[in-house]
Structures are given as structure tokens and as C-alpha cells.
Amino acid sequence: MANSGSRIYQKLGVRPVINAGGNTTVWGGSTPSPEVRKAMDEADSSYVEVKELLERSGGYIADVLGVDAAHVTSGCFASLVLSTAACIAGPDPEKSSRLPDTAGMNNEIVTLKALRYPYQRSHRVAGGVLVEAGDEDGCTADQLAGAIGPKTAAVAYVYQPDVYPANLALEDVTRVAHDRGVPVILDAASQIFPLDHFRRIAQSGDLVCFGAKYISAPQSTGFLCGRGDLVEAAATQGFIGFETGGGHSFGRGYKVDRQDIVGVVAALEAWFAMDHEDRLTDYRTRLATIERAVDGIPGVSAELTIYDSYVQLALHIVLDGNPRGMDAQQLADDLLADSPRIRVNVIAEDTIFVAAHTLNEGEESIIADRLRGLLAE
């Protein structure tokens, strides 16, 4: 049955949301699966040495992804911050204690101007100075090479082709950077499917950063992986490095509890063990329920859309001459205003995006009934 909201939400006066929009942070990010919650509950049964847990969990993740090392963090943004700190200050306690003051250090982070995006702030949080290569229309290998200088600490690249297309491929970026002895920090937050793609991307940079919410781990978790010495430096920069290394480390605020660390491991294990064809079949079935509900409504069409991303499948509902005169934003607002609230994405003036992977059981029927009630005459 659909989840109508827990007592704690009611006690606080917070209205639950049926999330048909995806793993967006401001809507709650993720719902850990039953096996992940079970593992987290087991982790809660006793205390551990967290440094040991981080090392062993990192080793497990590294083995699964075929990389040198890995480290669980408090989200992909934290992974990017710690990666930047690692490339600027390394494990040096004197440099670490000065961050984000990087005066006199090699502190430049080279980015592609065409890939300018909000999460680049992560590099500046750690004291990085952004240097842009190319222009708004793209970047060539020669332009990237020209932007790398004696103060370059790393090249940063975001790999999310469906949102941030780039004309300079990741392979070319890595080749140019490595030819000049510079590491690559890769934001690969949601690149978790197909599984061979997940592994390939994890192996494609010196420090590769993921959001663990996309594999049904707690939303406040992520991990970084890649080159052993740099992963170790990033861990030294984090909260455990602060506690065990004399209080010099930059990232004390990026704390992860033992339950969440175990949750990431359990989620990764489940992600690689599950039958993804069955998962996608379930999505199709849920979205078909919604598609049938709007079928035949004048001026409304629905199309199951395949995405080249972890989402894989979504339903586009297009309003084209609907008798009620609604546009997509008005429809989204009406869905959110009623009870239970329903959150969808508006992707065009006439189109909403409905996802299945963040729905609880039965919620697709609630969405179907609400849409038909709002759109049918």
C-alpha cells in the first residue's frame, strides 16, 4: 500500500510527498531498500572503530568497482570537496591546517568553461581557484593543455552527458591532464547504470565521485574512488583524519556515521546482485498504470521515454490543446497543492516528467487517479 505519511511527519506538521520526480535532494533524495535498512539496523547494534570501518568498506567498494581504493563520504559534494583538498594539500598536516587558505600552494583547478555548473563550488570550498579552458561553445585538447600551468592542482570534469554535454571527451581530458602530470577529479554523481558503465566510469579518473543515494543508500552518503595515494589523502582530509591525525584536517564537518557507511556497502552489494531487467519491468508496469489513466483524454498524450542515464525510463505527459487550458507548470502546481502532495518534474511548457524509481508501492495508482481527475472533462 502507498505510504500516507508517518506519525512523526504529522506531529511536526509536515505533509508527505509522493515523489515522482526522482532522487532530488530537496525532495528527500532516496529511500533505502529493506535490505539496506536491515544492514543499518544491524550496524546500530554495536560500536566500532570508525577508521577501520571506513578502510574496510572502502576496500570492499574498490574491489567491486575494480579500482585501487575508495572512501565513503557524506555525499557527492563532500567527495568533490575532499578530492580537491587532497589534490591541493595532499596528506601534509601543515597545508591541511591552512585550508581553505591556499596562498602559496598549487591551488588551480582547471575546468571546461562549456561545462560550468553549480557544483563547481565544491572546488572553491576547499580553496581551489577555478581556471576555465575554452569558451561557452566548447574546448579543444590544445585549449585544455594551454590552461594547465605550474599552479594546477587538478583538472575537474563533470560526466553527465544528458545534462552537461561536452565536445571534449573524458578520455581526451584524462590524456591531456596525465601528459602534464596532473590528476583528474571526476564528478560522476549518478553514473551507476548499466553496471559495466558504472565500473568503467569509476576507473576513468584519479578521483571519481559518486552519490550513493542513486543506489538506494541514505541520501546523505556518497563515495570517492580511484588512485590509492589520492584516495588516502582525501580520507586524511576528512572527519576521520581530523580525529585521528591531530586535528589538522580540513573536512571535519563531513562526518558519516557507522550505520550510513554500512548502508552504502549494503546498497552497492544489492545493486550489483539484483536483476535489473526485473527492476526496469517493474518501472514499465507502474508507468503503464499512469499512461492508461490519461489515455483518451483530449489534448493529452503520454509517451514512455528511454533515458541514457540511471533513470532509464520515465513517462512524458504532454498537454497539447487540453480543454481545461492547463500548461505543465499549472498541472505540477495542482498536483503538489492537493493531499497527498505529488511532485513531478516540469521539463517543457507543455510536458511533465513522471518517474517510477522513487515511488512507494501503490503510489502510481494515486498519481493516475489524480491526473485523470485534473485533466479529464
FENZINOR-V212666 format. One record per residue. N is the residue number from 1. RES is the residue in one small letter. OMEGA is omega in radians with two decimals (999 if undefined). Layout:
# FENZINOR-V212666
n=N res=RES omega=OMEGA
n=N res=RES omega=OMEGA
This chain:
# FENZINOR-V212666
n=1 res=m omega=3.13
n=2 res=a omega=-3.14
n=3 res=n omega=-3.10
n=4 res=s omega=3.10
n=5 res=g omega=-3.10
n=6 res=s omega=3.13
n=7 res=r omega=-3.12
n=8 res=i omega=3.07
n=9 res=y omega=3.12
n=10 res=q omega=3.13
n=11 res=k omega=-3.11
n=12 res=l omega=-3.12
n=13 res=g omega=3.13
n=14 res=v omega=-3.11
n=15 res=r omega=3.11
n=16 res=p omega=-3.12
n=17 res=v omega=2.91
n=18 res=i omega=-2.99
n=19 res=n omega=3.06
n=20 res=a omega=-3.09
n=21 res=g omega=3.13
n=22 res=g omega=-2.99
n=23 res=n omega=-3.09
n=24 res=t omega=-3.05
n=25 res=t omega=-3.03
n=26 res=v omega=3.05
n=27 res=w omega=3.10
n=28 res=g omega=2.95
n=29 res=g omega=-3.07
n=30 res=s omega=2.99
n=31 res=t omega=3.12
n=32 res=p omega=-3.13
n=33 res=s omega=3.13
n=34 res=p omega=-3.14
n=35 res=e omega=3.09
n=36 res=v omega=3.11
n=37 res=r omega=3.12
n=38 res=k omega=3.12
n=39 res=a omega=3.13
n=40 res=m omega=3.09
n=41 res=d omega=3.10
n=42 res=e omega=3.12
n=43 res=a omega=-3.12
n=44 res=d omega=-3.02
n=45 res=s omega=3.13
n=46 res=s omega=3.07
n=47 res=y omega=3.10
n=48 res=v omega=2.92
n=49 res=e omega=-2.99
n=50 res=v omega=3.10
n=51 res=k omega=3.11
n=52 res=e omega=3.14
n=53 res=l omega=3.10
n=54 res=l omega=-3.14
n=55 res=e omega=-3.10
n=56 res=r omega=3.10
n=57 res=s omega=3.08
n=58 res=g omega=3.10
n=59 res=g omega=3.12
n=60 res=y omega=-3.14
n=61 res=i omega=-3.14
n=62 res=a omega=3.12
n=63 res=d omega=-3.12
n=64 res=v omega=-3.03
n=65 res=l omega=3.10
n=66 res=g omega=3.13
n=67 res=v omega=-3.10
n=68 res=d omega=-3.00
n=69 res=a omega=3.11
n=70 res=a omega=-3.08
n=71 res=h omega=3.13
n=72 res=v omega=-3.10
n=73 res=t omega=3.12
n=74 res=s omega=3.07
n=75 res=g omega=-3.10
n=76 res=c omega=3.12
n=77 res=f omega=3.09
n=78 res=a omega=3.09
n=79 res=s omega=3.13
n=80 res=l omega=3.11
n=81 res=v omega=-3.11
n=82 res=l omega=3.08
n=83 res=s omega=3.11
n=84 res=t omega=3.11
n=85 res=a omega=3.13
n=86 res=a omega=-3.11
n=87 res=c omega=-3.13
n=88 res=i omega=-2.99
n=89 res=a omega=-3.08
n=90 res=g omega=3.11
n=91 res=p omega=-3.06
n=92 res=d omega=-3.07
n=93 res=p omega=-3.13
n=94 res=e omega=3.09
n=95 res=k omega=-3.13
n=96 res=s omega=-3.09
n=97 res=s omega=-3.12
n=98 res=r omega=-3.08
n=99 res=l omega=0.18
n=100 res=p omega=3.02
n=101 res=d omega=-3.06
n=102 res=t omega=3.12
n=103 res=a omega=3.13
n=104 res=g omega=3.13
n=105 res=m omega=2.95
n=106 res=n omega=-2.91
n=107 res=n omega=-3.08
n=108 res=e omega=3.07
n=109 res=i omega=-3.10
n=110 res=v omega=3.12
n=111 res=t omega=3.05
n=112 res=l omega=-3.10
n=113 res=k omega=3.13
n=114 res=a omega=3.13
n=115 res=l omega=3.08
n=116 res=r omega=-3.12
n=117 res=y omega=-2.95
n=118 res=p omega=-3.01
n=119 res=y omega=3.00
n=120 res=q omega=3.07
n=121 res=r omega=3.13
n=122 res=s omega=-3.12
n=123 res=h omega=3.13
n=124 res=r omega=3.11
n=125 res=v omega=-3.12
n=126 res=a omega=3.12
n=127 res=g omega=3.12
n=128 res=g omega=3.06
n=129 res=v omega=-3.06
n=130 res=l omega=3.05
n=131 res=v omega=-3.05
n=132 res=e omega=3.10
n=133 res=a omega=3.14
n=134 res=g omega=3.13
n=135 res=d omega=-3.08
n=136 res=e omega=-3.09
n=137 res=d omega=3.12
n=138 res=g omega=-3.10
n=139 res=c omega=3.06
n=140 res=t omega=3.09
n=141 res=a omega=3.13
n=142 res=d omega=3.11
n=143 res=q omega=3.10
n=144 res=l omega=3.14
n=145 res=a omega=-3.13
n=146 res=g omega=-3.13
n=147 res=a omega=3.14
n=148 res=i omega=-3.11
n=149 res=g omega=-3.07
n=150 res=p omega=3.14
n=151 res=k omega=-3.13
n=152 res=t omega=3.08
n=153 res=a omega=-3.11
n=154 res=a omega=2.91
n=155 res=v omega=-3.13
n=156 res=a omega=-3.05
n=157 res=y omega=3.06
n=158 res=v omega=3.12
n=159 res=y omega=3.04
n=160 res=q omega=-2.96
n=161 res=p omega=-3.12
n=162 res=d omega=-3.14
n=163 res=v omega=-3.09
n=164 res=y omega=3.13
n=165 res=p omega=-3.12
n=166 res=a omega=3.12
n=167 res=n omega=3.08
n=168 res=l omega=-3.02
n=169 res=a omega=3.11
n=170 res=l omega=-3.13
n=171 res=e omega=3.13
n=172 res=d omega=3.10
n=173 res=v omega=-3.13
n=174 res=t omega=-3.14
n=175 res=r omega=-3.12
n=176 res=v omega=-3.12
n=177 res=a omega=-3.08
n=178 res=h omega=3.07
n=179 res=d omega=-3.13
n=180 res=r omega=3.07
n=181 res=g omega=-3.06
n=182 res=v omega=3.11
n=183 res=p omega=3.12
n=184 res=v omega=3.00
n=185 res=i omega=-3.04
n=186 res=l omega=2.99
n=187 res=d omega=-3.14
n=188 res=a omega=-2.90
n=189 res=a omega=-3.00
n=190 res=s omega=-3.05
n=191 res=q omega=-2.98
n=192 res=i omega=-3.13
n=193 res=f omega=-0.11
n=194 res=p omega=-3.00
n=195 res=l omega=3.12
n=196 res=d omega=3.05
n=197 res=h omega=3.10
n=198 res=f omega=-3.14
n=199 res=r omega=-3.10
n=200 res=r omega=3.14
n=201 res=i omega=3.12
n=202 res=a omega=-3.12
n=203 res=q omega=-2.95
n=204 res=s omega=3.14
n=205 res=g omega=3.11
n=206 res=d omega=3.01
n=207 res=l omega=-3.07
n=208 res=v omega=-2.96
n=209 res=c omega=-3.10
n=210 res=f omega=2.94
n=211 res=g omega=-3.07
n=212 res=a omega=3.11
n=213 res=k omega=-3.09
n=214 res=y omega=3.09
n=215 res=i omega=3.09
n=216 res=s omega=2.89
n=217 res=a omega=3.10
n=218 res=p omega=-3.04
n=219 res=q omega=-3.11
n=220 res=s omega=-3.14
n=221 res=t omega=3.04
n=222 res=g omega=3.03
n=223 res=f omega=3.01
n=224 res=l omega=-3.13
n=225 res=c omega=3.10
n=226 res=g omega=-3.04
n=227 res=r omega=-2.99
n=228 res=g omega=-3.08
n=229 res=d omega=-3.14
n=230 res=l omega=3.07
n=231 res=v omega=3.10
n=232 res=e omega=3.11
n=233 res=a omega=3.11
n=234 res=a omega=3.09
n=235 res=a omega=3.10
n=236 res=t omega=3.12
n=237 res=q omega=-3.04
n=238 res=g omega=-3.03
n=239 res=f omega=-3.10
n=240 res=i omega=3.05
n=241 res=g omega=3.09
n=242 res=f omega=-3.05
n=243 res=e omega=-3.04
n=244 res=t omega=-3.04
n=245 res=g omega=3.04
n=246 res=g omega=3.05
n=247 res=g omega=-3.12
n=248 res=h omega=-2.93
n=249 res=s omega=-3.06
n=250 res=f omega=-2.87
n=251 res=g omega=-3.12
n=252 res=r omega=-3.09
n=253 res=g omega=-3.07
n=254 res=y omega=-3.06
n=255 res=k omega=3.06
n=256 res=v omega=-3.13
n=257 res=d omega=-3.03
n=258 res=r omega=3.13
n=259 res=q omega=-3.13
n=260 res=d omega=3.10
n=261 res=i omega=3.10
n=262 res=v omega=3.10
n=263 res=g omega=3.10
n=264 res=v omega=3.14
n=265 res=v omega=-3.13
n=266 res=a omega=3.14
n=267 res=a omega=3.12
n=268 res=l omega=3.11
n=269 res=e omega=-3.13
n=270 res=a omega=-3.11
n=271 res=w omega=-3.14
n=272 res=f omega=-3.13
n=273 res=a omega=-3.02
n=274 res=m omega=3.03
n=275 res=d omega=-3.04
n=276 res=h omega=3.03
n=277 res=e omega=3.07
n=278 res=d omega=3.12
n=279 res=r omega=-3.11
n=280 res=l omega=3.05
n=281 res=t omega=3.09
n=282 res=d omega=3.10
n=283 res=y omega=-3.13
n=284 res=r omega=-3.13
n=285 res=t omega=3.14
n=286 res=r omega=-3.12
n=287 res=l omega=3.09
n=288 res=a omega=3.07
n=289 res=t omega=3.13
n=290 res=i omega=3.14
n=291 res=e omega=-3.14
n=292 res=r omega=-3.09
n=293 res=a omega=-3.12
n=294 res=v omega=3.14
n=295 res=d omega=3.11
n=296 res=g omega=3.08
n=297 res=i omega=-3.10
n=298 res=p omega=3.09
n=299 res=g omega=-3.14
n=300 res=v omega=3.04
n=301 res=s omega=3.14
n=302 res=a omega=-3.12
n=303 res=e omega=3.03
n=304 res=l omega=-3.01
n=305 res=t omega=3.11
n=306 res=i omega=-3.14
n=307 res=y omega=3.06
n=308 res=d omega=-3.12
n=309 res=s omega=-3.13
n=310 res=y omega=-3.13
n=311 res=v omega=3.10
n=312 res=q omega=-3.07
n=313 res=l omega=3.02
n=314 res=a omega=3.10
n=315 res=l omega=3.02
n=316 res=h omega=3.06
n=317 res=i omega=-3.02
n=318 res=v omega=3.10
n=319 res=l omega=-3.08
n=320 res=d omega=-3.14
n=321 res=g omega=3.09
n=322 res=n omega=-3.09
n=323 res=p omega=-3.14
n=324 res=r omega=3.05
n=325 res=g omega=-3.12
n=326 res=m omega=2.86
n=327 res=d omega=-3.03
n=328 res=a omega=-3.11
n=329 res=q omega=3.11
n=330 res=q omega=3.11
n=331 res=l omega=3.12
n=332 res=a omega=3.13
n=333 res=d omega=3.13
n=334 res=d omega=3.09
n=335 res=l omega=-3.10
n=336 res=l omega=-3.04
n=337 res=a omega=-3.06
n=338 res=d omega=-3.12
n=339 res=s omega=-0.03
n=340 res=p omega=3.12
n=341 res=r omega=3.09
n=342 res=i omega=-3.13
n=343 res=r omega=3.03
n=344 res=v omega=3.07
n=345 res=n omega=2.99
n=346 res=v omega=-3.08
n=347 res=i omega=3.04
n=348 res=a omega=-3.10
n=349 res=e omega=-3.08
n=350 res=d omega=-2.97
n=351 res=t omega=2.97
n=352 res=i omega=-3.11
n=353 res=f omega=3.13
n=354 res=v omega=3.13
n=355 res=a omega=3.13
n=356 res=a omega=-2.93
n=357 res=h omega=3.09
n=358 res=t omega=3.14
n=359 res=l omega=2.93
n=360 res=n omega=-3.10
n=361 res=e omega=3.08
n=362 res=g omega=-3.08
n=363 res=e omega=3.09
n=364 res=e omega=3.13
n=365 res=s omega=3.08
n=366 res=i omega=3.12
n=367 res=i omega=-3.14
n=368 res=a omega=-3.13
n=369 res=d omega=-3.11
n=370 res=r omega=3.14
n=371 res=l omega=-3.14
n=372 res=r omega=3.13
n=373 res=g omega=-3.12
n=374 res=l omega=-2.98
n=375 res=l omega=-3.10
n=376 res=a omega=3.12
n=377 res=e omega=999
